[in-house]
Amino acid sequence: MEFHSALEAAQCAIEIQRILAKRNHDVPSERRIEIRVGIHIGDLEQIESATKFDPLSVRISFDVGVKFWFERQFEMAANQLEQTVPMDPSNSLAYDFLGQILWKLNKSAEAFSAFDKTNTLNGVFNAEEMAEMRKAYETAGLSAYLRKESELMQKGLAQGNYQSALQIALHYAAAGSDSEALDWPEKAAQEHTPWLPELKVDATWDALRLQPRFIALLKRIGLEE
């Protein structure tokens, strides 16, 4: 497939990944379709400049926010995604990224609201499970909320429902649960999870980058320095 610009390529990549993630949620492992599509992070400069020509584009606004996140420009990423979510209030992925960024900025209450909105929109957890996660936050903070979320995802996995091993790992990493965070990317590698290359750039993993297990994982999947 040929694209006339990096912007068109990014839009196509994001849409394909969203559709596949939704499809794979309730599909047995042997019937899941898992691929990796994307563009080089450097090409996203074109996306940022495109906002000047189409400032109301949800996709462009989201892509710029993610670019700032990967570049560790957290304040700019938060500002960008805070502009994005009102443009598309049903965009759960934008809320999820916003939650990660706000947590990095030590804005736990705002991050909780963004994560809670993500889970409400996705509809993966039932009312009882949502209440469990909220209770964890009220009693022990956002790290407890993220750990509870990963525990409930593992429960769903044990019941035969597809759950992203990498997403479980991300929650543990954000919660500061290093051992569990390093267990799950290895499982994601075994499953050939399509978003594995983002381990190289995702700021959620920064605290673990010097860990021997993390270095070995990057080497095994061809992402070492």
C-alpha positions in Angstrom: 0.0 0.0 0.0 1.3 3.4 -0.9 0.7 6.7 1.0 1.2 10.2 -0.2 2.3 11.4 3.2 3.4 10.3 6.7 0.1 11.6 8.0 -1.9 9.3 5.8 0.3 6.4 6.8 -0.1 7.2 10.5 -3.9 7.5 10.2 -4.2 4.2 8.5 -1.9 2.5 11.0 -3.8 3.8 14.0 -7.2 2.8 12.5 -6.0 -0.7 11.7 -4.6 -1.2 15.2 -7.8 0.0 16.8 -10.0 -2.2 14.7 -7.8 -5.3 15.4 -7.6 -4.6 19.1 -11.4 -4.5 19.3 -11.8 -7.6 17.2 -9.3 -9.6 19.1 -10.8 -8.9 22.5 -13.3 -11.8 22.4 -11.6 -14.0 19.9 -9.7 -17.2 20.8 -6.0 -16.9 20.5 -5.8 -19.2 17.5 -8.2 -16.9 15.6 -6.7 -13.6 16.5 -5.0 -11.4 13.9 -1.9 -9.7 15.3 0.2 -7.5 13.1 2.4 -4.4 13.6 1.9 -1.4 11.4 3.4 2.1 11.9 5.8 4.7 10.7 9.2 6.0 12.0 8.8 8.4 14.8 10.8 11.0 12.9 8.2 11.1 10.2 5.7 12.4 12.8 7.2 15.9 12.4 5.0 16.1 9.3 1.9 15.3 11.4 2.8 18.1 13.9 3.0 20.6 11.0 -0.2 19.3 9.6 -2.1 20.7 12.6 -1.6 24.2 11.1 -3.7 23.1 8.1 -6.3 21.0 9.9 -6.4 22.0 13.6 -9.8 20.3 14.1 -8.6 16.8 13.1 -8.9 14.4 16.0 -6.3 12.0 14.5 -3.7 14.7 14.0 -4.2 16.1 17.4 -3.9 12.7 19.0 -0.8 11.8 17.0 0.9 15.0 18.0 0.2 14.3 21.7 1.7 10.8 21.4 4.7 12.2 19.6 5.3 14.6 22.6 4.9 11.6 25.0 7.5 9.6 23.2 9.8 12.6 23.2 9.3 13.0 27.0 7.7 16.4 26.6 5.1 15.5 29.1 3.5 19.0 29.7 3.1 19.5 26.0 1.7 16.0 25.6 -0.8 16.6 28.3 -1.8 20.0 26.9 -2.3 18.4 23.4 -4.4 15.5 24.6 -6.5 17.7 26.8 -7.4 19.5 23.6 -8.0 16.2 21.8 -10.5 14.5 24.2 -13.2 17.2 23.9 -13.0 16.8 20.1 -13.9 13.1 20.4 -15.3 12.3 23.9 -15.5 8.6 23.0 -11.8 8.2 22.2 -10.7 5.8 24.9 -7.2 5.6 23.6 -6.7 9.3 24.0 -8.0 9.1 27.6 -5.6 6.2 28.3 -2.6 8.1 27.0 -3.7 11.2 28.9 -3.9 9.2 32.1 -0.3 7.9 31.6 1.0 11.4 31.0 -0.8 12.9 33.9 0.5 10.1 36.2 4.1 10.9 35.0 3.4 14.6 36.0 2.3 13.4 39.4 -1.3 14.5 38.9 -2.8 11.4 40.3 -6.4 12.6 40.7 -6.5 13.8 37.1 -4.8 10.6 35.9 -7.3 8.5 37.8 -10.2 10.3 36.1 -8.7 9.7 32.7 -8.0 6.0 33.3 -11.5 5.6 34.8 -13.0 7.2 31.7 -10.9 4.9 29.5 -12.3 1.8 31.2 -15.9 3.2 31.2 -15.7 3.7 27.4 -14.0 0.4 26.7 -16.6 -1.6 28.6 -14.2 -4.4 29.4 -15.0 -4.5 33.1 -18.4 -5.0 34.6 -19.9 -2.7 37.3 -18.5 -4.8 40.2 -15.0 -4.8 38.7 -15.1 -1.0 38.1 -16.2 -0.6 41.7 -13.2 -2.7 42.9 -10.8 -0.6 41.0 -12.3 2.6 42.3 -12.2 1.3 45.8 -8.5 0.4 45.4 -7.8 4.0 44.3 -9.8 5.5 47.2 -8.0 3.3 49.8 -4.4 3.1 48.4 -4.0 5.5 45.5 -3.4 5.2 41.7 -0.7 2.5 41.9 -3.2 0.3 43.7 -5.8 1.1 41.0 -3.4 0.1 38.2 -2.4 -3.1 40.0 -6.1 -4.0 40.5 -6.8 -3.4 36.9 -4.0 -5.8 35.9 -5.3 -8.4 38.3 -8.8 -8.2 36.8 -7.4 -8.5 33.3 -5.5 -11.6 34.4 -8.8 -13.0 35.8 -10.5 -12.4 32.5 -7.6 -14.1 30.7 -7.9 -17.1 32.9 -11.6 -17.2 32.0 -10.7 -17.5 28.3 -11.2 -13.8 27.4 -8.4 -12.1 25.4 -6.4 -9.6 27.3 -3.3 -7.8 26.0 -0.2 -9.1 27.9 1.5 -5.8 27.0 -1.3 -3.8 28.4 -1.1 -5.8 31.7 2.6 -5.1 31.7 2.1 -1.4 31.2 -0.2 -1.1 34.1 2.2 -2.9 36.4 5.1 -0.7 35.1 3.1 2.5 35.8 2.3 1.2 39.2 5.9 0.6 40.0 5.5 -3.2 40.3 8.8 -4.0 38.6 8.8 -7.8 38.8 5.3 -8.2 37.4 6.0 -5.5 34.8 8.9 -7.5 33.5 7.0 -10.8 33.5 4.3 -9.7 31.1 6.4 -8.2 28.2 8.1 -11.6 27.9 4.7 -13.2 27.5 3.8 -10.5 25.0 6.9 -11.3 23.0 5.9 -15.0 23.0 2.5 -14.0 21.6 4.1 -11.6 19.0 2.0 -8.7 20.3 2.0 -6.0 17.6 2.9 -3.1 19.8 6.1 -4.6 21.2 8.3 -2.1 19.2 6.9 0.7 21.4 8.9 -0.7 24.3 11.8 1.1 22.7 10.2 4.6 23.0 7.3 4.4 25.5 8.1 6.5 28.6 6.3 4.1 30.9 9.3 1.8 30.8 12.0 4.4 31.6 12.4 3.3 35.2 13.1 -0.3 34.0 15.4 0.4 31.1 18.6 -0.5 33.0 17.2 -3.7 34.3 19.0 -6.8 32.9 15.7 -8.5 32.1 14.4 -5.5 30.1 17.7 -5.2 28.2 17.6 -8.9 27.4 14.0 -8.6 26.2 14.8 -5.7 23.9 17.7 -7.8 22.5 15.6 -10.8 22.0 13.0 -8.9 19.9 15.6 -7.0 18.0 15.2 -3.6 19.7 18.6 -3.3 21.4 20.6 -0.1 21.0 
